[in-house]
Amino acid sequence: MRKITYCIISGALYLTTFSCKKDFLEKPPSVDITEDTVFSRIRNAETFLWSTYAACIPSGFPTGWSANSSGGIVAGMLAAASDEGDIADSWPGANRFNEGQWNANDNPEDDFNAHYVAIRRTNIFMERIDDVPDAEDAYKSQLKAEAQFLRALQYFELVKRYGGVPIIDRRMLNSDELKVPRNALEDCINFIVSDCDAALPALAPNQTGFLRGRIHKGAALALKSRVLLYAASPLFNTGQPYKEASGDLVQMLCMGEVDDTRWQKAADAAKAVLDWAEAGNSRLITDQGVENNYEYAWSEPDNAEIILANKSNGWWGIYSDYFNFTMPPGVYGGWYGISVPLNFVKLYEKRTGGPQTWPASGDNINQLYAELDPRFKQSIGYNGAKWNNETGNLQIFIKPDGKPAPHGGDRGGGQWMRKFLPQAVNWSSYGTTLNWPVFRLAEFYLNYAEALNEAKGPVQEVYDAINEIRGRSGMPILSGLDQDALRTAIRNERAVELAFEEHRFWDVRRWKTAGDEGVMKGDMYGLRLKPIDGSTDFHFDQVVFESRVWDDKMYLYPFPNNEVYKQYLVQNPGW
């Protein structure tokens, strides 16, 4: 194996990267000359593939000021556009979602054309890699398989946002019909699965050391698991779309009929990931103690639980856009942070099991926080919680003079997102290494539990999977639930375990629960704390800090109008 080098060898590669920005199916006349240069040597071809990685591997960390230059959402993380989070400042992109102020001309989360720029790169690579003269066939087959996975990943990123999309499975030429219509959703799902299956034989079993971040069999199995889970879920696994539609559009929005066997296929795909892991390729973090296992899994780069991470951004400086956007006010260079609504905090059970009781007001907030699932303090910063050795304990309350404490307390949810803001970030280190987890093993225990419960009900294997996740964080095991109650427990466990990893935003869509009160719609609650004279505890009041807007048309994104106006794409309903 050759060590990955993240560089661009010439301006010609930039032409290939950006040539499709104006129209995602155009092909510039000069690209063939550039291709001949790129595919004349394996080193050039590898470099082209590494830049294709950068175009294809998603990241949830915001790095810029526009949808086509940043992970996450413009100036924030996607968590802030769901019940996981909130940004009090009005201008970041998440608030356009929460206020219903986004549309086919203005989507702060996605750049539709960029997906097809990336897909075009994968198609070029797959067609031309065999022309490279100075590489062994087995290695070229492996690289082609990596590109095929990247294509599948990009199509999944499209499908979860838009439903059925145009399938472009080859390099387009000027002589081709460039206005390719949408395919049926089922065709897209099958295409993604087919790409995963086709890539598997030539992929490395795993990648270790400096090759972490390269595609391997576990990543392909993980993508297959995720896409089949989405295909089996209520949003897609139906004959009645989420919004009224007719004709061919129906097949672009859903699978056409309810088929419960899709849940078993999703369960089998998730089990394949777990089997791959158990063969020595990955494991849950269980050796750091129940108070630290979870934090280690998200803060330690390349730990054993990470199946695939985005490695394009390694070191993050303390004044990087990411930390500016996400650190709480008063913590290093934080501008506004991501506060966590009480709606989401209520999903954390008590350490002893079962829901916490949250009265409208009280004088025992310290006790209520201390009683929560150990993952709470490893994910969320709350009043009195230690941030790190340098900052000390957070102060999030309203002072007697009515002004907020050093770390806020008068806006938003009353708690701060702490996950993905490692304790290692301080004035001495001036930053840290942090990678976005594209696939983390814990997800696939929960994928398996969810799919198998839907396929067979509360069989022992369902309990075994969910209790693996709960047990490593010291939470009591689940048992004796019927299918409906276990479904609720699994969904709750996903919210807690996968918090802030860009699952919740999509999970509530695929479950068709986004429109439920307090999820993506209606009142968002926060806590307002005030000191109690003569006590170390605080008085708290629940307050409504925001009412959010939801319309069922939002279950899928609108295609950008500049593409719809070309009259080859049928717009999603309601937009």
Solvent accessible surface area in square Angstrom, and as a share of the most:
residue,aa,sasa,rsa
1,M,120,0.53
2,R,104,0.38
3,K,138,0.59
4,I,20,0.10
5,T,52,0.30
6,Y,114,0.43
7,C,58,0.35
8,I,63,0.32
9,I,63,0.32
10,S,46,0.30
11,G,49,0.48
12,A,26,0.21
13,L,1,0.00
14,Y,114,0.43
15,L,103,0.51
16,T,4,0.02
17,T,30,0.17
18,F,109,0.45
19,S,29,0.19
20,C,0,0.00
21,K,74,0.31
22,K,172,0.73
23,D,29,0.15
24,F,3,0.01
25,L,8,0.04
26,E,63,0.28
27,K,18,0.08
28,P,34,0.21
29,P,117,0.74
30,S,51,0.33
31,V,4,0.02
32,D,61,0.32
33,I,130,0.66
34,T,9,0.05
35,E,3,0.02
36,D,82,0.43
37,T,69,0.40
38,V,3,0.01
39,F,4,0.02
40,S,54,0.35
41,R,123,0.45
42,I,11,0.05
43,R,134,0.49
44,N,15,0.08
45,A,0,0.00
46,E,10,0.05
47,T,5,0.03
48,F,2,0.01
49,L,0,0.00
50,W,6,0.02
51,S,20,0.13
52,T,0,0.00
53,Y,12,0.04
54,A,60,0.46
55,A,45,0.35
56,C,1,0.00
57,I,17,0.09
58,P,36,0.22
59,S,30,0.19
60,G,0,0.00
61,F,2,0.01
62,P,0,0.00
63,T,50,0.29
64,G,6,0.06
65,W,135,0.47
66,S,45,0.29
67,A,27,0.21
68,N,90,0.46
69,S,64,0.42
70,S,24,0.15
71,G,15,0.14
72,G,8,0.08
73,I,2,0.01
74,V,18,0.10
75,A,0,0.00
76,G,0,0.00
77,M,1,0.01
78,L,1,0.00
79,A,3,0.02
80,A,0,0.00
81,A,2,0.02
82,S,0,0.00
83,D,3,0.02
84,E,1,0.00
85,G,0,0.00
86,D,4,0.02
87,I,3,0.01
88,A,42,0.32
89,D,40,0.21
90,S,91,0.58
91,W,113,0.40
92,P,0,0.00
93,G,0,0.00
94,A,0,0.00
95,N,5,0.03
96,R,66,0.24
97,F,9,0.04
98,N,6,0.03
99,E,83,0.37
100,G,20,0.19
101,Q,113,0.50
102,W,7,0.02
103,N,67,0.34
104,A,10,0.08
105,N,119,0.61
106,D,53,0.28
107,N,29,0.15
108,P,2,0.02
109,E,14,0.06
110,D,17,0.09
111,D,33,0.17
112,F,6,0.03
113,N,17,0.09
114,A,32,0.25
115,H,16,0.07
116,Y,4,0.02
117,V,8,0.05
118,A,0,0.00
119,I,1,0.01
120,R,16,0.06
121,R,2,0.01
122,T,0,0.00
123,N,2,0.01
124,I,0,0.00
125,F,0,0.00
126,M,30,0.13
127,E,75,0.34
128,R,36,0.13
129,I,0,0.00
130,D,84,0.44
131,D,80,0.41
132,V,1,0.01
133,P,103,0.65
134,D,73,0.38
135,A,18,0.14
136,E,135,0.60
137,D,107,0.56
138,A,79,0.62
139,Y,22,0.08
140,K,16,0.07
141,S,52,0.34
142,Q,14,0.06
143,L,0,0.00
144,K,57,0.24
145,A,4,0.03
146,E,0,0.00
147,A,0,0.00
148,Q,26,0.12
149,F,0,0.00
150,L,0,0.00
151,R,15,0.06
152,A,0,0.00
153,L,1,0.00
154,Q,9,0.04
155,Y,1,0.00
156,F,1,0.01
157,E,8,0.03
158,L,0,0.00
159,V,1,0.01
160,K,18,0.08
161,R,18,0.06
162,Y,3,0.01
163,G,0,0.00
164,G,0,0.00
165,V,0,0.00
166,P,0,0.00
167,I,31,0.16
168,I,11,0.06
169,D,80,0.41
170,R,110,0.40
171,R,42,0.15
172,M,13,0.06
173,L,73,0.36
174,N,90,0.46
175,S,102,0.66
176,D,32,0.17
177,E,124,0.56
178,L,42,0.21
179,K,109,0.46
180,V,30,0.17
181,P,84,0.53
182,R,14,0.05
183,N,47,0.24
184,A,30,0.23
185,L,0,0.00
186,E,70,0.31
187,D,66,0.34
188,C,1,0.01
189,I,4,0.02
190,N,84,0.43
191,F,35,0.14
192,I,0,0.00
193,V,25,0.14
194,S,63,0.41
195,D,4,0.02
196,C,0,0.00
197,D,58,0.30
198,A,58,0.45
199,A,1,0.00
200,L,36,0.18
201,P,107,0.67
202,A,38,0.30
203,L,5,0.03
204,A,15,0.11
205,P,86,0.54
206,N,39,0.20
207,Q,6,0.03
208,T,96,0.56
209,G,59,0.57
210,F,120,0.50
211,L,20,0.10
212,R,47,0.17
213,G,11,0.10
214,R,0,0.00
215,I,0,0.00
216,H,5,0.02
217,K,54,0.23
218,G,0,0.00
219,A,0,0.00
220,A,0,0.00
221,L,30,0.15
222,A,0,0.00
223,L,0,0.00
224,K,47,0.20
225,S,0,0.00
226,R,22,0.08
227,V,0,0.00
228,L,25,0.12
229,L,2,0.01
230,Y,14,0.06
231,A,3,0.02
232,A,1,0.01
233,S,0,0.00
234,P,50,0.31
235,L,7,0.03
236,F,3,0.01
237,N,9,0.05
238,T,19,0.11
239,G,23,0.22
240,Q,142,0.63
241,P,22,0.14
242,Y,20,0.07
243,K,64,0.27
244,E,168,0.75
245,A,26,0.20
246,S,89,0.57
247,G,60,0.58
248,D,113,0.58
249,L,26,0.13
250,V,25,0.15
251,Q,84,0.37
252,M,20,0.09
253,L,0,0.00
254,C,1,0.00
255,M,12,0.06
256,G,27,0.26
257,E,104,0.47
258,V,96,0.55
259,D,42,0.22
260,D,94,0.49
261,T,79,0.46
262,R,24,0.09
263,W,20,0.07
264,Q,55,0.25
265,K,115,0.49
266,A,2,0.02
267,A,0,0.00
268,D,81,0.42
269,A,7,0.05
270,A,0,0.00
271,K,78,0.33
272,A,35,0.27
273,V,0,0.00
274,L,9,0.04
275,D,67,0.35
276,W,23,0.08
277,A,5,0.04
278,E,130,0.58
279,A,82,0.63
280,G,71,0.68
281,N,38,0.19
282,S,12,0.08
283,R,114,0.42
284,L,12,0.06
285,I,1,0.01
286,T,80,0.46
287,D,89,0.46
288,Q,71,0.31
289,G,39,0.37
290,V,64,0.37
291,E,57,0.25
292,N,81,0.41
293,N,3,0.02
294,Y,1,0.00
295,E,21,0.09
296,Y,71,0.27
297,A,1,0.01
298,W,13,0.05
299,S,26,0.17
300,E,74,0.33
301,P,46,0.29
302,D,54,0.28
303,N,10,0.05
304,A,37,0.28
305,E,0,0.00
306,I,18,0.09
307,I,4,0.02
308,L,3,0.02
309,A,8,0.06
310,N,12,0.06
311,K,54,0.23
312,S,62,0.40
313,N,64,0.33
314,G,27,0.26
315,W,150,0.53
316,W,12,0.04
317,G,24,0.23
318,I,0,0.00
319,Y,120,0.46
320,S,28,0.18
321,D,41,0.21
322,Y,0,0.00
323,F,0,0.00
324,N,14,0.07
325,F,0,0.00
326,T,0,0.00
327,M,1,0.00
328,P,0,0.00
329,P,35,0.22
330,G,56,0.53
331,V,1,0.00
332,Y,32,0.12
333,G,13,0.12
334,G,13,0.12
335,W,112,0.39
336,Y,4,0.01
337,G,0,0.00
338,I,1,0.00
339,S,4,0.03
340,V,0,0.00
341,P,0,0.00
342,L,0,0.00
343,N,27,0.14
344,F,0,0.00
345,V,0,0.00
346,K,85,0.36
347,L,41,0.20
348,Y,0,0.00
349,E,32,0.14
350,K,61,0.26
351,R,83,0.30
352,T,116,0.67
353,G,24,0.23
354,G,31,0.30
355,P,111,0.70
356,Q,19,0.08
357,T,99,0.57
358,W,27,0.10
359,P,56,0.35
360,A,76,0.59
361,S,52,0.34
362,G,18,0.17
363,D,83,0.43
364,N,51,0.26
365,I,0,0.00
366,N,56,0.29
367,Q,96,0.42
368,L,10,0.05
369,Y,6,0.02
370,A,66,0.51
371,E,47,0.21
372,L,3,0.02
373,D,3,0.01
374,P,4,0.02
375,R,1,0.00
376,F,2,0.01
377,K,85,0.36
378,Q,3,0.01
379,S,0,0.00
380,I,0,0.00
381,G,0,0.00
382,Y,31,0.12
383,N,8,0.04
384,G,44,0.42
385,A,12,0.10
386,K,108,0.46
387,W,2,0.01
388,N,3,0.02
389,N,134,0.69
390,E,79,0.36
391,T,40,0.23
392,G,25,0.24
393,N,87,0.45
394,L,2,0.01
395,Q,77,0.34
396,I,3,0.02
397,F,26,0.11
398,I,28,0.14
399,K,73,0.31
400,P,130,0.82
401,D,95,0.49
402,G,50,0.48
403,K,127,0.54
404,P,54,0.34
405,A,6,0.05
406,P,78,0.49
407,H,12,0.05
408,G,12,0.11
409,G,5,0.04
410,D,62,0.32
411,R,123,0.45
412,G,6,0.06
413,G,0,0.00
414,G,6,0.05
415,Q,0,0.00
416,W,22,0.08
417,M,0,0.00
418,R,11,0.04
419,K,0,0.00
420,F,1,0.00
421,L,1,0.01
422,P,7,0.04
423,Q,74,0.33
424,A,55,0.43
425,V,0,0.00
426,N,34,0.17
427,W,119,0.42
428,S,104,0.67
429,S,44,0.28
430,Y,111,0.42
431,G,1,0.01
432,T,16,0.09
433,T,56,0.33
434,L,2,0.01
435,N,17,0.09
436,W,10,0.03
437,P,9,0.06
438,V,7,0.04
439,F,0,0.00
440,R,5,0.02
441,L,1,0.01
442,A,0,0.00
443,E,2,0.01
444,F,0,0.00
445,Y,29,0.11
446,L,0,0.00
447,N,1,0.01
448,Y,23,0.09
449,A,0,0.00
450,E,6,0.03
451,A,0,0.00
452,L,8,0.04
453,N,0,0.00
454,E,33,0.15
455,A,36,0.28
456,K,127,0.54
457,G,7,0.06
458,P,52,0.33
459,V,48,0.28
460,Q,116,0.51
461,E,87,0.39
462,V,0,0.00
463,Y,17,0.07
464,D,73,0.38
465,A,4,0.03
466,I,0,0.00
467,N,23,0.12
468,E,89,0.40
469,I,0,0.00
470,R,4,0.02
471,G,37,0.35
472,R,13,0.05
473,S,0,0.00
474,G,40,0.38
475,M,6,0.03
476,P,51,0.32
477,I,123,0.62
478,L,29,0.14
479,S,78,0.51
480,G,79,0.76
481,L,56,0.28
482,D,90,0.47
483,Q,59,0.26
484,D,88,0.46
485,A,42,0.33
486,L,0,0.00
487,R,59,0.21
488,T,93,0.54
489,A,20,0.16
490,I,1,0.01
491,R,54,0.20
492,N,32,0.16
493,E,3,0.01
494,R,3,0.01
495,A,5,0.04
496,V,3,0.02
497,E,0,0.00
498,L,2,0.01
499,A,0,0.00
500,F,1,0.00
501,E,9,0.04
502,E,33,0.15
503,H,15,0.07
504,R,25,0.09
505,F,1,0.00
506,W,5,0.02
507,D,3,0.01
508,V,1,0.00
509,R,5,0.02
510,R,2,0.01
511,W,12,0.04
512,K,79,0.33
513,T,29,0.17
514,A,0,0.00
515,G,21,0.20
516,D,73,0.38
517,E,121,0.54
518,G,12,0.12
519,V,22,0.13
520,M,12,0.05
521,K,88,0.37
522,G,14,0.13
523,D,47,0.25
524,M,0,0.00
525,Y,74,0.28
526,G,0,0.00
527,L,2,0.01
528,R,29,0.10
529,L,4,0.02
530,K,99,0.42
531,P,54,0.34
532,I,51,0.26
533,D,141,0.73
534,G,94,0.91
535,S,56,0.36
536,T,125,0.73
537,D,28,0.14
538,F,31,0.13
539,H,55,0.25
540,F,0,0.00
541,D,47,0.25
542,Q,39,0.17
543,V,49,0.28
544,V,73,0.42
545,F,47,0.19
546,E,44,0.20
547,S,75,0.48
548,R,10,0.04
549,V,74,0.43
550,W,32,0.11
551,D,54,0.28
552,D,61,0.31
553,K,46,0.20
554,M,8,0.03
555,Y,8,0.03
556,L,1,0.00
557,Y,1,0.00
558,P,4,0.03
559,F,0,0.00
560,P,31,0.19
561,N,25,0.13
562,N,92,0.47
563,E,1,0.00
564,V,28,0.16
565,Y,156,0.59
566,K,58,0.25
567,Q,166,0.74
568,Y,21,0.08
569,L,8,0.04
570,V,73,0.42
571,Q,33,0.14
572,N,2,0.01
573,P,15,0.09
574,G,48,0.46
575,W,60,0.21
